[in-house]
Amino acid sequence: MPIIDWVPFLSFGFIGSFTPGPNNISCTSMGVLYGYKKTLRYILGIVIGFFLVMLACALVASTLLTLLPSFEMILRIAGAAYIAWLAVETLRASYTFDNEVQKPLGFWRGMMLQVLNPKAIVYGITMYSTFLLPIKGNIVWQIGSALSFAFMVFLATSTWTLFGSALRRYLNQPIVRKVVNIILAVLLLYTAIEMSGFIG
């Protein structure tokens, strides 16, 4: 069994999974709009996409940015643009629950978010180049760890979605709708700006 420092590893893993980011904030917005059940396909897309990204990070953590130094910036810009689009859509959300004309984001949108999410890739590279360095080259442990991260993300996105669902009953009040839209959109925009690498 590889020697892993479990306390900092699990602490970083849970904090990285549960803190605000594109996955959790977009799931909160989806929970507000559609409830948990209709958001589940989106969550599963996020989870599967996150698992694949973590597995890729495990396999190439030591060489990815060395071989492709421009990859990180391209990914940051593409991811920031997608998150900014989510922010605009969130700001415009009408929360017309009785006659919803827009379909909830589905499985493939959730998976695409991971591919364009530099936070997930930086998270994965950090994990596999520091805490999980002892499992380098061990495919069984790499798959197992990627599954563990995906499970953490499932718990986090489910928690944030249920939080959004709890707000749903109060959104018949225009002022509450406006405040929720603005808060979620600002958080997404902040995430996009932080992701872009242009500030900070």
N, C-alpha and C positions, 0 to 999 in steps of 0.2 A: 504493500500500500504506500503510495507516494506521501511524503511528509509535507503537509500543508498547514500553514498557520490559520486555523479555522476561524478564530474570532474576528480578526480584521477582514478576512475574506468575506465572511457572511455579513458583517456590518456594512462593508462597502457595497455588497450585492443588494441588500435590502434598501439601503439609502438611495442607491442609484436607481432602483426600480420604483420606489414610492414617491420620490421627489417630483415636483412639476416638470413636465417635459411634453413633447408633442404627443406621445402616446396617451399619457394620463389626462392632459387637458382636452384633447380631442374626444376621448372617451367620456369625460364629464359632459361635454357639449352634446354628444350623442345620447347620453343618459337623460339629459334634460329634454331633448327633442323626442326621443322614441322609447325610452325605458330600457331596462337591461336586456330583455328577451330579444328585441329587435337589434340590439347593439352586439349581440353575442357573436354573430358572423364576423363583424369587424374586429372584435377582440381576438377571435381565433386566427384571423389573418395576421394580426399583430404578433401573436404568440408564435405561429409557425415561421413568420418572417424573421422574428427575433432569434429563434432557434437556429435558423440557417445562417444568419449573420454571425452569431456566436461561434458556430461550428467553423465558418470560414475564418474568423479571427483566430481561432485556436490553431488552424492549420497553417496560417501565414503570418502570425503575429510578429515574428522576428524579421520578416523580409518585406512586408507589404509597402510600408512608407519608404523604405530604403530603395526598393526597385522602382517605385512610382511616386516620387516626391510631389508631383503635381496632382495626384489623385485626391488628396485630402481637401485641397481648396476647391476643386471641381465639385466634389461631393458636398462640401459645405454650402456652396452657392446654390446648387440644385435643391438641396434639402431645405435651405432657408426660403427659397422661392415657393416651394410646395407648402411649407408651414404658413407663410404669409397668405397664401391663397385660402388655407383653412381659416385663418383669422378673419379674412374678409367675409367668407361665407358665414362664420359664426356671428359676426357683427350684424349681418343682414337677416339672421334667422328670425322668423315671425312667430314660431311656436304655435302655429294653428293646428292644434292636436286633433280637432274633429274632422278636418278636411286637409290632411297632409298631402301635398302634391309632390314633394320631393321625396325620393327614396333614401333610406339610410345608407351611409357608406357601407360597402360590403367587404367580403373576404379579401379580394384583390387589392382594394384601396388600403386596407390595413397592412397587407404584406408589402405593398409599394412604399408605404411610409417608412418601413424599416430599411429598405434598400437606400432610401434617400435621407437617412437619419444618421448624420455623423456622430451624434451623441452616443448612439448604440455602438457604432464601430470603435470610437475612442474608448468607450466603456469596455468593450470586448478586448481590444488590444491591451488596455491597461491591466485587465484581469489576467490575461494569458501571458503577459510579459513580466508580471510581478507575482501576485498571489499564487497563480497556478503554473508557474514555471516548472515545478517538479513533475508535472504530467506531460511535459513536452514530448511528442512522439508516441504517446500512449493513446491510441484512437478510442479505446473503450472509455477511459477516463475523460477524454475530450468530449465525446458524445454525452456521457453522463452529466458532465458539468454544464454543457449547453442546454440539456433538458432541465436541469435545476434552475438555470437562469430564466428559461422560458416559463417555468412554473411560477417563479417570483413575479414575472411580468404579468402572468395571468391573474395572480392575486391582486397586484397593484391596479391593473386596468379595471378589474371587476369592482374593486373598492371605490375607485373614482367614478365609475359608471353608476353604481348604486347611490353615491352621493348626489350625482346629477339627477337621478331618478327621484330622489327625495325632494329635490327642489321643484320638480315638475308641477306639483299641486298648487304652488304659489304663483305660477307664471301667468295666471289669468289677469294679474294686476300689471298694467303697462309699465309702471315705474320699476317693478321687480324684474320684468323682462329686460328692460333697458340696462339696468345695473348689471345683471348676469351676463348679458351679451358683451357689454363693455369690458367687464373684468376678464372674461374668457378670451376675448379678442386681444386685449392688452397682454395677457400672459403668453398667448401664442406668438404675438409680434415680438415680445421680448425674447422668447425662445429662438425665433427666426434670426433676430439681430445677433444674439449671442452665438448662434450656430454659424453665421456667415463668417465670423472671424475678423470682421472689419472693425469691431469695437472691443476693447478689453485685451 
